[in-house]
Amino acid sequence: MLKITHDTQLAAVDLGSNSFRLEIGRVVDGQILRVDYLKEAVRQGGDLDEDRNLKPQAFERGLKCLARFGERLKGFPVEHVRAVATQTLREATNSEDFIKQAQKALGYPIEIISGVEEARLIYQGVSRMLPQSDEKRLVVDIGGRSTEFILGQHFKANVTESLRLGSVGWSQKYFADGQFSERNFERAEIAAESIIDMIANRYVGQSEVAYGASGTVGAVADVLAGAGFATDRIERAQLEWLKQILIKAKSADRLNMEGLKDDRRAVIGGGLAVLTAVFDTLKLDTLMVANGALRHGVLYDMLSSDNATEDLRTASIARLCKRFGVEMDHANNVSKLALYFYDAMQACDSQKPLLHWAALCHEVGWAISHTDCNKHGAYILDNTELMGFAQSELHTISLLVLGHQGKLRKLAADFDNQDLVCQLMALRLAVIFCHSRRLPALKHLQLERHKQQFILALSSQWAGQHPQTHYLLEEECQLWQKLGWQLEIRHS
């Protein structure tokens, strides 16, 4: 847990599809009070080419913005800053290249979070800034390229979904060149409804109050407030009124409405269509306007203890294993042995949790097929969304699951990364020693590491009693030798 004093400041950076935001807050009696807030309309979500690569101009705008944020953050301890990227960088083919440069510009690590993790953090932000009550809440956040739906109570998100529809994407697709018409709105709303309908049964009638957060909801609320409507809520009839105003204007550049900010002008059509579809599909009459947002959730999440975060991740992995019928006794044995080997290598402690979770779910692919279960498992992990995890963490777990068996040379891994090699070695050895689905006596297994050499000491008696395991170990030695690493078995 962070060491908090009376003057501790925390910072959250939100790399959204439409805007990048920096929120700095000071912790006072468990609450976070704003110190500074910066926002820039970077609009990366509108600059993906046909191959889903960020265009050069999107790169440049993003890096310049983050450099300015970095100047403001200069001097902040790294543990007091968390930067998260959302849907556009989840989609972008060249997001890895951008993140590398972006981290240099900002001066702090940036993680691409999954849709469900984004939803969880949004709920954290919204719930912390609402009066506390026992009400069951629905929270909806329409962003530039994704929309998050959360059912929760108190500070806990119970049901989360993230769908690929948002103000930027829908404006580009259905309101080309900012042209508004009855036909365009009809097409945009029907398309959005068809997507939301896939998850509607989980949300309809399940909440007492519905809240809209940030992005499109805030922009529409500002326009409605400028026209004299209530400032704290949005009614379905008001959306129809606003749509007719847009149709009458015919194009975004001809809109002249109080409360409509310049950075929202180009995406108001798509955002309004998605919001209308949310009302109609989820059968809402009123949406309360919430002040909290993703960046606030990030700040409050930083106040949570490390154990709370780890418990959330462990629960997510447990649900995944249960869903795919993993034999948990065996999975726990593999984890115990893998961590035993990893500790013997004296590798980086911070990577141990990822190894533990990879060991627990190394057989999730068995639900599809025992043949190539490592490939099936890796695919599941690369294409699932689990609360508490950054995408980079899930990818590491996926890589370990993929590499827990089979040939190593075909594995797209950085074998110069010693921590990753130690994780792979520990997991593969654990799987070999547990191949009979029993945990061997640890006292018979001694592992040492000397730079790029691993020495596994076994008694001659033990080797004679376990010929199949010994055969698998000899094959393992040959696989590592091809990569420039050495696994040696010594008999005592």
Residue, then its C-alpha position, 0 to 999 in steps of 0.5 A: m500500500l502507498k505511504i500516504t502523508h498529509d501532502t501526498q499527491l497522486a496522478a492518473v493519466d487516461l489515454g482515451s480515444n477522443s481525449f487524453r486527460l491528466e488528473i492530479g489529486r491530494v489525499v485528505d482523510g481517505q478522499i482525493l481532492r483535485v489539485d490539477y486537471l489537464k485535458e487535450a482532444v487528441r482524437q486518436g480514435g479517428d486516426l486509425d487506417e484500414d489496417r488499424n494502424l495509428k496514423p503518423q499524425a495521431f502518433e505525433r499528437g499523442l506524443k506531444c500531449l504526453a510530453r506536456f503531461g510529463e513536464r507537469l508530472k516531473g518529480f512525482p515518484v513512479e508509484h504515485v502515477r498510473a497511466v492507462a490506455t483504452q480502446t483505441l490502443r487496444e485495437a491499434t496494430n502498432s500500439e506497442d510501438f506507440i506505447k514505447q515512445a509514449q512512455k519516454a515522452l511521459g516519463y512513466p509506465i503506460e498500461i493498456i487495460s482491458g475493457v472489463e478492467e476499464a469498466r471496473l475502474i469507471y465504476q470505482g470513480v463514479s461510486r466514490m463521487l456519489p452519496q453512499s447508499d444501498e442502491k443497485r446502480l447501473v453505470v454507462d460510459i460512452g467513450g470514443r470507441s467503446t462503451e462500458f456497462i457496469l452493475g454494482q453496489h457500494f464500491k463493488a462492480n458486480v457485472t461488467e461489459s465493454l462493447r466496441l461502439g462509441s462517439v468517434g467510431w459511430s460518427q466516422k461510420y454513420f455521419a461522414d463529414g459531419q452530415f446529420s440526417e434522419r436516415n443517418f441517425e436511424r442507421a446509427e441507432i439500429a446498428a448500436e441497438s443490435i450490439i447492445d442487445m447482445i448484453a441487454n438481458r444482463y442489465v434490463g431491470q437489474s438496477e434502481v438508478a442508472y448513471g451516465a459517466s464522462g464522455t458523451v453523457g457529459a457532452v450531451a448534459d452540457v448541451l441540454a443544460g445550456a438549453g435550460f433543461a435540468t443539469d443532473r439528468i438526461e430524459r429520453a424525450q430530450l434526446e429526441w429534441l437534440k436529434q432534431i436540432l442536429i438534423k435541422a443544422k444538417s452538419a456539425d460545422r453549422l452547429n451553434m449551441e451553448g454548452l457544445k465544446d469544440d472538441r465534441r462538435a465532430v463526434i456529437g452525432g455518433g455519441l447521441a445515436v449510441l446514447t439513444a440506443v442505450f436508452d431504448t435497448l436497456k429500457l431507460d427513462t432517465l439517466m442521472v449525470a455522474n461526476g466520476a470517471l475512469r481517471h478518478g477510479v484509477l486514483y482511488d484504485m491506487l489507494s487500495s492495498d496490494n493485497a486487494t489488487e492481488d485478491l481481485r486478480t486471483a478471483s478473476i483467474a479462479r473464475l476462468c479456471k472454473r469456467f473451463g473446468v480446470e482440475m484445481d488440485h493438479a493446477n495448485n501442485v504445478s503452481k507450488l512446484a513452479l514457484y519452488f523452482y523459481d525461488a531457487m533461481q533467485a529471479c525477480d520477485s515481482q514476476k512470481p504472481l504471473l507465474h503462479w496464475a499461469a500455472l493455475c490456468h495452464e490447462v484451460g485449453w483442455a476444454i477445447s482439446h487435449t491436443d495443442c492445449n497450450k495453444h488453445g489456452a494461450y488463445i483464450l488468455d489473449n482474447t479474454e478480459l479479466m478484472g484487475f489485469a493489464q493487457s501486458e500482464l495477460h499477454t505474459i501469462s498467455l506466453l507462459v501458458l503457450g510455452h509450458q510444453g512443446k518446442l521452444r524455438k517457435l515461441a515468440a519470446d524474448f529469450d534474452n529476458q532472464d526473468l521470462v526464461c526463469q518463469l518458463m523454465a520453472l513452469r516447464l519443469a513443474v509440468i514435467f515433474c507433475h506429469s503423473r498428476r502428483l506432487p513429488a517430494l521437494k526434498h529430492l529436487q534441487l535446482e541452481r542457476h549460474k547465469q545461463q546455466f541451470i543445474l538440476a540435482l537428482s539422486s540416482q535412486w530417484a531417477g531409477q524410480h521415475p524413468q518417464t520423468h527422467y526421459l522427459l527431462e533429458e528431452e527438455c535439456q536438448l530443447w534449451q540447448k538450441l536456444g543458448w541456455q543450458l539445463e544440466i541434470r546431475h545425479s548424486 
